[in-house]
Amino acid sequence: MVQDQKHPQEQRDRLIVNELLMADPDDHSLAELARLRIRYSNFPGARQLSQDLDLILEQWQLTEADLFEKTRQLHEKGKVYKRASGEEVQDWT
């Protein structure tokens, strides 16, 4: 039996998920949800967080395929995550 692991970003991501649970699906929130779905896909742990991500999809009446299609379109149009300074920064967390 595989033991659940604690994701190093789980505490920070919990705050984002809590915000998404109360948010409407705008460009930024869709991108955040997609990013977190990818991060926790098949992760052996963070079960409550993963369940909440499923709940958000249900609340927004989206399938995961719909979510990923919408966010692909957003990323094709331009930057979803913009920095005030205008510099390019990659977030690999």
C-alpha positions as CSV (number, residue, x, y, z in Angstrom):
1,M,0.0,0.0,0.0
2,V,1.4,3.4,-1.0
3,Q,1.6,5.9,1.8
4,D,0.2,9.4,1.1
5,Q,2.7,12.1,0.6
6,K,2.6,15.8,1.5
7,H,3.1,18.0,-1.5
8,P,5.6,20.8,-0.8
9,Q,3.2,23.4,-2.3
10,E,0.1,22.0,-0.7
11,Q,-0.3,24.7,2.0
12,R,0.1,27.6,-0.5
13,D,-2.2,25.8,-3.0
14,R,-4.9,25.3,-0.4
15,L,-5.2,29.1,-0.1
16,I,-5.7,29.3,-3.9
17,V,-8.2,26.5,-3.9
18,N,-10.2,28.2,-1.2
19,E,-10.3,31.3,-3.3
20,L,-11.4,29.3,-6.4
21,L,-14.2,27.7,-4.4
22,M,-15.7,31.2,-4.0
23,A,-14.7,32.6,-7.4
24,D,-16.4,32.8,-10.8
25,P,-14.6,31.3,-13.8
26,D,-12.6,34.2,-15.2
27,D,-9.3,33.8,-17.3
28,H,-7.0,33.9,-14.3
29,S,-9.1,31.4,-12.2
30,L,-9.4,29.0,-15.1
31,A,-5.6,29.1,-15.6
32,E,-5.1,28.5,-11.8
33,L,-7.5,25.6,-11.8
34,A,-5.8,24.0,-14.8
35,R,-2.4,24.5,-13.3
36,L,-3.4,22.9,-10.0
37,R,-5.2,20.0,-11.8
38,I,-2.0,19.2,-13.6
39,R,0.1,19.5,-10.4
40,Y,-2.0,17.2,-8.4
41,S,-2.9,14.7,-11.2
42,N,-1.9,11.3,-10.0
43,F,-0.2,12.7,-6.9
44,P,-0.3,10.2,-4.0
45,G,-1.7,12.5,-1.4
46,A,-3.5,15.9,-1.0
47,R,-6.7,14.0,-1.4
48,Q,-9.0,16.8,0.1
49,L,-7.4,19.3,-2.2
50,S,-7.9,17.1,-5.2
51,Q,-11.5,16.6,-4.2
52,D,-12.0,20.3,-4.0
53,L,-10.5,20.8,-7.5
54,D,-13.1,18.3,-8.7
55,L,-15.8,20.2,-6.9
56,I,-14.7,23.5,-8.6
57,L,-15.0,21.8,-12.0
58,E,-18.5,20.7,-11.0
59,Q,-19.5,24.1,-9.8
60,W,-18.3,25.7,-13.0
61,Q,-20.0,23.0,-15.0
62,L,-16.8,22.1,-16.8
63,T,-15.1,18.8,-17.6
64,E,-11.4,18.6,-17.3
65,A,-11.2,18.4,-21.1
66,D,-13.3,21.7,-21.4
67,L,-11.0,23.3,-18.8
68,F,-7.8,22.4,-20.7
69,E,-9.3,23.5,-24.0
70,K,-10.2,26.9,-22.6
71,T,-6.8,27.4,-21.0
72,R,-5.0,26.4,-24.2
73,Q,-6.9,29.1,-26.0
74,L,-6.1,31.6,-23.3
75,H,-2.4,30.8,-23.4
76,E,-2.4,31.0,-27.3
77,K,-3.8,34.6,-27.1
78,G,-1.2,35.8,-24.7
79,K,0.0,35.8,-21.2
80,V,-2.5,34.8,-18.5
81,Y,0.1,35.5,-15.8
82,K,1.5,39.0,-16.2
83,R,4.1,40.6,-14.1
84,A,4.0,44.3,-13.3
85,S,7.7,44.7,-14.1
86,G,7.3,43.2,-17.5
87,E,10.2,40.8,-17.0
88,E,10.0,37.2,-18.0
89,V,10.0,34.8,-15.0
90,Q,9.3,31.1,-15.1
91,D,7.5,29.5,-12.1
92,W,8.5,25.9,-11.9
93,T,6.8,25.4,-8.5
